[in-house]
Amino acid sequence: MSDLNFRSEHEQHETDRKVRLGRIAFRAWRRGFREADMVLGPYADQIAPTLSDADLVIFEDLLNVEDQYLYGWIIERDPTPPEHQGPVMDSIRAFMRAHVSAEVFKGIG
């Protein structure tokens, strides 16, 4: 009986996670700031599904930041406040560098 309960809880968690990732992707792709969309959208699609639940909370918190500030932190034009600096921000920056380089190589940019 406990196996059945575990499976149901696990399946519910997976369903909840898929819905959550869908909301995150929507917010990441439709920010209204093209440069941020081009980094955060692909990051949400490709990397967010691999993040832990705790790191998803951090990513969601970053998505609540106004575009001009967040993008400035991502491209390291502006210093990132300590409360937003950490492994998730580092991951976004690394993704941005790799993603932008790949797009430029393909002739976009």
TAHUHU-V909299 format. One record per backbone hydrogen bond with DSSP energy under -0.5 kcal/mol. CO is the residue of the C=O (numbers start at 1). NH is the residue of the N-H. E is the energy in kcal/mol with one decimal. If there is no record, write none. Layout:
co/nh/e
CO/NH/E
CO/NH/E
This chain:
co/nh/e
1/5/-1.9
2/6/-2.7
3/7/-2.6
4/8/-2.1
5/9/-2.7
6/10/-3.3
7/11/-3.2
8/12/-2.4
9/13/-2.5
10/14/-2.5
11/15/-2.3
12/16/-2.9
13/17/-2.6
14/18/-2.2
15/19/-2.1
16/20/-2.6
17/21/-3.0
18/22/-1.9
19/23/-2.1
20/24/-2.5
21/25/-2.6
22/26/-2.2
23/27/-2.4
24/28/-2.5
25/29/-2.4
26/30/-1.5
33/36/-0.7
33/37/-2.5
34/38/-2.4
35/39/-0.7
36/39/-0.8
36/40/-3.3
37/41/-2.0
37/42/-0.5
39/43/-1.8
40/44/-2.5
41/45/-2.2
42/46/-3.1
43/47/-2.5
43/48/-2.1
47/50/-2.2
47/51/-0.6
48/51/-1.6
52/56/-2.2
53/57/-1.7
54/58/-1.5
55/59/-2.5
56/60/-2.9
57/61/-2.3
58/62/-2.1
59/63/-2.1
60/64/-0.7
61/64/-0.9
62/65/-1.6
66/69/-0.7
66/70/-2.6
67/71/-3.2
68/72/-1.2
69/73/-2.0
70/74/-2.5
71/75/-2.5
72/77/-2.0
72/78/-1.9
73/76/-0.8
81/84/-2.3
81/85/-1.0
86/90/-2.5
87/91/-2.3
88/92/-2.4
89/93/-2.5
90/94/-2.5
91/95/-2.5
92/96/-2.8
93/97/-2.5
94/98/-2.3
95/99/-3.6
96/100/-3.0
97/101/-1.9
98/102/-2.2
99/103/-2.3
100/104/-2.7
101/105/-2.4
102/106/-1.6
103/107/-0.5
103/108/-2.9
104/107/-1.3
